[in-house]
Amino acid sequence: MKNPKKILKLSILIFFAVIVFGYIIFQARNIIIGPIVKIKTPINGSRLKESLIEIKGVAKNISYISMNDKQIFTDDNGVFSQKLLLFRGYNIIIIRAVDRFGRETQKKLELIY
């Protein structure tokens, strides 16, 4: 039969290795996931009665964000708010975010004025 002290030491070592590896993965999740953009208002596909609207949302893990190829800015929490003048009829707004590793995500907002 094997030595119980060696089994206990090996078990403790494996346990701590699993904890450390899990912690590293947890902390690196934002790097692994890439940029995230969520548009809060207006809702995609909305029919609007006013031509001047305010687009609000949250962006995480980004180094650059733009709306229709014009750079916009976020606060420290990743919240952005940008006013936009709509044309009559069907409007498409593209919000593009890039992280520091060059990974990109886009959100398409379709509105009717």
C-alpha positions in Angstrom: 0.0 0.0 0.0 1.2 3.5 -0.8 2.3 6.0 1.7 -0.7 8.0 3.0 1.4 11.1 3.5 2.5 11.1 -0.2 -1.1 10.7 -1.3 -2.2 13.6 0.9 0.6 15.8 -0.4 -0.1 15.0 -4.0 -3.9 15.6 -3.4 -3.2 19.0 -1.9 -0.8 19.9 -4.7 -3.4 18.9 -7.3 -6.1 20.8 -5.5 -4.1 24.1 -5.4 -3.0 23.6 -9.0 -6.7 23.4 -10.0 -7.5 26.5 -7.9 -4.7 28.5 -9.5 -5.6 27.4 -13.0 -9.2 28.2 -12.5 -8.3 31.7 -11.1 -6.1 32.4 -14.1 -8.9 31.4 -16.5 -11.4 33.6 -14.6 -9.2 36.6 -14.7 -8.4 36.1 -18.4 -12.0 35.7 -19.5 -12.2 39.3 -20.7 -9.1 38.8 -22.9 -10.5 35.5 -24.2 -14.0 36.8 -25.0 -13.0 39.9 -26.9 -15.0 43.1 -27.4 -18.6 43.3 -26.3 -21.2 45.9 -27.3 -24.7 46.1 -26.0 -27.1 48.8 -27.3 -29.6 49.8 -24.6 -31.7 52.4 -26.6 -33.3 52.6 -29.0 -34.5 49.1 -29.7 -33.5 47.7 -33.1 -36.3 48.0 -35.6 -38.0 50.8 -33.8 -40.2 53.4 -35.6 -39.3 56.8 -34.3 -41.2 60.1 -34.5 -38.3 62.4 -33.9 -35.3 62.8 -36.2 -32.8 63.5 -33.4 -32.2 60.5 -31.3 -29.7 59.4 -28.6 -28.1 56.0 -28.9 -27.0 54.6 -25.6 -25.2 51.4 -24.7 -22.3 49.7 -23.0 -19.0 48.5 -24.5 -16.5 46.2 -22.7 -13.0 45.1 -23.5 -12.5 47.8 -26.2 -9.7 50.1 -27.3 -11.7 51.8 -30.1 -15.4 52.3 -30.8 -17.1 54.0 -33.7 -20.6 54.7 -34.9 -21.0 54.9 -38.7 -17.2 55.1 -39.0 -17.0 58.1 -36.6 -15.1 57.6 -33.4 -17.2 57.8 -30.2 -16.1 57.7 -26.6 -17.1 55.8 -23.4 -16.8 56.7 -19.8 -14.8 54.7 -17.2 -17.6 52.1 -17.0 -17.8 51.6 -20.8 -21.1 53.5 -21.1 -21.5 55.5 -24.3 -24.2 58.0 -25.4 -24.2 59.6 -28.9 -26.8 61.8 -30.5 -27.6 61.2 -34.2 -29.8 62.9 -36.7 -31.9 60.4 -38.8 -32.9 60.7 -42.4 -36.6 60.1 -43.4 -37.3 56.5 -43.9 -35.0 53.5 -43.2 -31.7 54.2 -41.4 -28.9 51.7 -40.7 -26.4 52.5 -37.9 -23.3 50.4 -37.5 -21.4 50.4 -34.2 -18.0 48.8 -34.4 -15.7 48.0 -31.5 -12.1 46.8 -31.6 -10.0 45.4 -28.7 -6.3 45.9 -28.2 -5.6 42.6 -30.0 -7.4 43.7 -33.2 -10.5 41.5 -32.7 -13.6 43.3 -33.9 -17.3 43.1 -33.3 -20.2 45.0 -35.0 -23.7 45.8 -34.0 -26.2 46.8 -36.6 -29.1 49.1 -35.6 -32.0 49.5 -38.0 -34.4 52.3 -37.4 -37.3 53.9 -39.3 -38.1 57.6 -39.1 
